[in-house]
């Protein structure tokens, strides 16, 4: 297919096609189908004059892979297309993406508003590092009517949220948040890691910037740590030329190449992830030893109001609380045989973890309580195994807990 034909058709492509073809511009002299991996740290100039022109911004071209690389550029184009933005920037980690995307637009004396339910390291970034450099953060329940409006100040520069939130799957109506800040000089930054652009596109609902931990579903194979930032061309240029460049949290070409590979199966993987999650939820919902289940696919979950509007599917993350105490939660985790005890998500393998002592340990006990992260909360990232095998492992671990606590009663 010619590049002209690709350009003509790409706006009509469905997401299942875009994850494979969007952003592909390479014209390999050998006719390679797969995007070439430019595993190089630097690029040669044809002359001293050309080098000067490129550094001055007078001529397009690559200089040094921290500043740009052809493999990385294709990943950025593909992610920008998937999220519906003009541009994107790839980072070395998800936290590198969050830090670069937010620090680029604040300075000492500014104020930000953050959802009270976010990833633990994001919480630490805003509550500790930002505070150290004179940027004050208010953590609030963005679903409480009128609270955001009351919290905003003249010096508020951005609002940051995750939806669904890590770990207990709290959802936020992005359009409602956008409506409050639309006439102010405030950027809305949304972490879309749990949904991927296949199931939620925050830009359609008013987000200025979208971030991802590309480590998770986008890559999908548990062999990369990376982050993605999507936004307007002006905002991405600002991020690339300041915080991302100068803090050095840029992605390696090899990791960008691996994510491009992973994206090709994102659509089919997400279908299986979500189907398996529905099966696991049905199992957990029938257990008397499960106190509470947090899952956007549950009939009584607040996410149901956003289905078909903001979200197209429920996702593949489930959190639940056991009846009992932290000791019982730890015992349950230690009885699992197939499900891996690990802190990530979006891999082929089903992963499970204890947020209070692991991913959300940067929270103070008071902040965890306010965010609803109890000592018995378990988060499971449902993988691609046979659903019956995932359920069987959960069942035998729960039965082991039942026997153990009967004996100790």
N, C-alpha and C positions, 0 to 999 in steps of 0.2 A: 504494500500500500504506500503510495507516495505521501510525502509530508503535507502536500496541499490537501489531499483527500482526508488525512487525519485531522488537519485543522478545520476542515469543513464540517466534519461529523462529530467532533469531540464534545460539543455542547449538548448533543442529543444522547450521548452515551448514558446508560444506566450505571449505577454504582458498581455493580458486579463487573462491568467492563472497565470502568475508570481505575479500579484498584490494580488492574493489569496493564493498562495502556496510557493512562493520563500522565502528561508531563514528559513523555518519551520523545526526545529530540535527537538522540545520538545517531550519527551516520557513520557506522563503523566501516572502514575500508575493506574489511574481510567479510562483511555481511553477518556479523554476530547477532543472534536474536536477543540474547541477554545483555543488559546494560553493562558495558565494560567497567571494571574496577580500576580506577586511577589511584593506585596505591603509591602515591608520591607525596613528599612533604613540600616540595617546591617546584616551580615551573621556570623553564629557561626563556630568556628574551632573545629576540633576533638581533637586537642592538641595544646599546646603552640608552639611546633615545626612546626606544619602545618601552624599556623599563621605566624611564622617567614619566612617560605619558600615562602608563598604567597606574603608577603611584599617584599621579596628579588627578586621576579620574578622567583623563582626556581620551582614553582608549579602553575599550572593553577587552577583557582577557584575564587569565588567571595569574596570580602572583605567588601565593603561598597557601597551603591547604587550610590553615586556620582562618584565612580570609575568604576562601571559596575553592571548590573542587568540582569537576564535572559530574562525578558520581553523586556527591552530596546535592548538587543543584537539581538533579533529576528527582531525587527524593523530595526536595522542597517543592518543586513544581507539582508533583503528584499529590502531596498532602494539601497544598493550597487549593488545588482543584477539588479534592474530596470534601474539604470544609467550605468551599465556596468563596474563598478569599483571593486577593490579587497575588499574595506572596507568602512565603513561609521561611523559617530559619530552623535548621537542625542543630541540636545541642548534644553535649556529651552524656547528659543524664536528664531525667525528668525534672529533678530539682534544679539542674542547670538552666533548663528552659523556664521554669517558674521564676527563678531569681533574675535571670536576664530580662524576661518580659515585664516584670514589675519594677525592678530597680531602675530601668531606663527612663521611667516617667515620674519618679519621685525624688525629692531632695530633702535635706534637713529642714524641719519645720512643717513638713506636710503631714497629712492625715489620710489613713486608708480605712475602709470598712471590709471586714472579712466574715464569711459565714462561720458560725460556731461549730460546724461539723466539717472538718477537712483532714487531710493526711497529716500524720504527726510531724514530719519534717517541714511541711509547709507551715504548720502552726509554730514550730520553733523559729523558722525564718522570720515570720512576721512579728512574733511576740518577743523575740530576743535580739536577733541581728538588726532588724529594722529599728527597734527601740534604741539600740546602741548608737545608731547613726542619726538619731533625732527624728525618726518617722514614727508617729504614734498610730497604733492599730486598735480599733474597737472590734471585738468579736461578738456578733449578735445573731439572733435567730431571724434570718431573712424572711421567714414565713409569718412572722408576727406582724399583723396589720399596723402600719404607721410607724413601726420602729426604725426602719431605714431612714425615713424622712426626718425623724427626730435626731438621728445619729449623725447625719451629714453636717459638715461645717463648710465655711468659706474656703478652707484650705484642703478639703477632701479631694484627692486626685484619682483614686481608683477604688472599685469594689471587686473583691475576689471571691469566687465561690466554686464549689464542686457540685455537680448534680448528675447522677446520684452520688452521695457523699461517702467517703471512706471513713469508718467501716460499716455503719448501720443503715446505709442506703437511703438516707434522707434526700428528698428531691426538692428542688427550688424552681419556681416558675420564672424562667429567664425574662419573659416579656414583661412581667410585673416589675421586676427589678429595673429593667431598662426604662420603663415608663416613668419611674421616679427620678432617674438621673439624666434623661434624654436632653434636657435643656441646660445642663450644667457641663462644665469642663471636667468630666469624670469618665474615665475609661472603665468598661466592664470586662473583666477578665474571667474566663470560664475554663475550668479543668474538665475536659471531656474524655478522660482516660477510660472510665468505666463503660461508656457507651460506644466509642469510636464514631467517626463521621457517618458510618452506615446506619446507625440507629438514632443519631441526634446531631443536628447541625446548629450549634448555638448562634451562628451569624444570622440565621433566619429570624431569630427572636431578639436580636439587638446586641449580641456580644461584639465588642470591638476586637478582642484578642482571644484566641482559643489556644490552650496548651494541652499537651499530651505527654505522658510517660510512654514513649515509644517502646520501652522495655517490655510492655505488657502486650495487649492484643495486636497492636500494629505489627510487631515483629513475630510474636506468637510461638517462639521456639526456645525461649529461656536461655539464649546464648548472646544477648546484647543488653547493654544499658545505654539508653539514649532518650532524648526529648525532642519535641517538635513545638514550634510556635507558629501560629497562623494569624495573619492580620492584613491590614492595608499595606500597600507598598511603602508609604511614608513611615508607618510605624515599624515595619520590619527593617527598613533601611536604618532607622534610628537604633534599633536593638542590635543589628549586625555591626554597626560602626562604632558603638559605644560599649555597652555592658558585655555583649557576647564576645566581641573582639578583644577587649581589654582585660576581661577576667579569664578569657581563654577557655571557656566551657564549650568549645565547638566539637562537633562529632568527628570521629575518624572516618576516612573514606570506606574502610572495610566494614564498619558497622552500618554505614548508610547503605552499602551494597546488600548486606544481610537483611536489612529492613525492607528494601525494595523486593527482595525475594519473598519475604514473609507476607508482604501486602498482596501478592498475587493470589494467595489462598484465603485472604481475610473474609471474603463474603461467605465462602462455604464453611470456614471455621466458625464464624459467628452463628450460623444457623445451627450447627451441632452443639456449640456451647450453650445456646439458649434452650434448645430442646432438652438437653441433659439437665439444665438447671430447673426446668419445669418438673421433670421427673423427681429430682432430689427434693424439691419443695413439697410435692405431693406426699412423699414419704415422711418428711419431717412433720408435716401438718397432721399426720395421723398418729404421732407419738405423744403419749401423756407425759413423758419425761422432758419434753421441750417446752420451756416456759413461754418464750416469745420468738417469733420468726420475723425477720426484716427482709422483705423481698418485694421488689416492685411488681412482680407478677401475682402477688397475693391479692385476693378480691377486695380486702379492706385496706390495702396500702394506698397512701396519698398519691402515689404515682398514677393510679388509674385515671385520675382527672386529666392527666397530661398525655395519656396514650392516644396515638393518632394525631396529636397536635404537636407536642414538643418531642416526644419519644415514640419510636415505631415498634420497639420491642422492650422486653423487661431486663435484658442483660443476663449475665452469667455469674453474678456474685450474690451469695446468700449469707446473711448473718443470723445467728440464733443464740438464745440464752438457754442454758441448761437449768433445770431445777436443781438447786444445791448451792455450793460455794466454789471458790476459786480452785480448791484442792480437787474437787470433782471434775472441773473443766480440764485441769492439767492431766488428771488420770485418763480422762476420755481421749485426749490428744495422744497420749502415750500408748494407747491400745490400737491405734490405726496401723494397718499392715500395708495397704497399697497407697492410700492417699498420703502425699508427702507433707511433712510438717515444715513449711517454708513460707517466707514472707514475700510473695509476689502474686501475680495473677495474669491470666491471659495465655498461659502456656498450654501445651497439649496435655500435660499432667494436671490432675486435680491437686490443688494446694490448700492447706488449711493452717490457720494460725490463731494466736491469742492476742488480740489488739492491745489490751490494757498493759501487758508486759512486753509487747514487741513493737509493732508499728506505731502505736500511739503512746509509748512510754515517755516521749518528750512532754506530753501533757502533764500538768500538775494533777493531783487527785481531784481537786476542786473543778478544774477544767474538764476532766474526763466525766465527772458526775453531771456537769451542766450539758455536756454533749451527749449524754446517755450511753457512755461506754462503760458497761459494768464489768465486774471481775469474772463473770461467767459468760461474757460475750465471746462467741467463736465466729470467725469469718472463713467461709469456704469459697474458693474460686473454682468453679466447676469446670473440669477439663473435657477432653475429647474421648476418654475411654468409653467402653460400653456402659450405659447408664445403670444397668443392673449391677455391674461390678462396683460402681461408686456407692450405690445404695447398700449393697451387701457389706461393704467395709464400714460404713457408718453404722449399720445395724449391729454388727458384731461388737463394735466398740461401745455402743450404747448399752448393749446387753451385758458386756463386761462390767460397766459401771453399775448397772442394776444389781448384779450378783455381789459385787464388792461392797456396795452400800447396804445391802440386805445383811451381809455377814457382819458388818461393823455396827449395825443398829443395836 
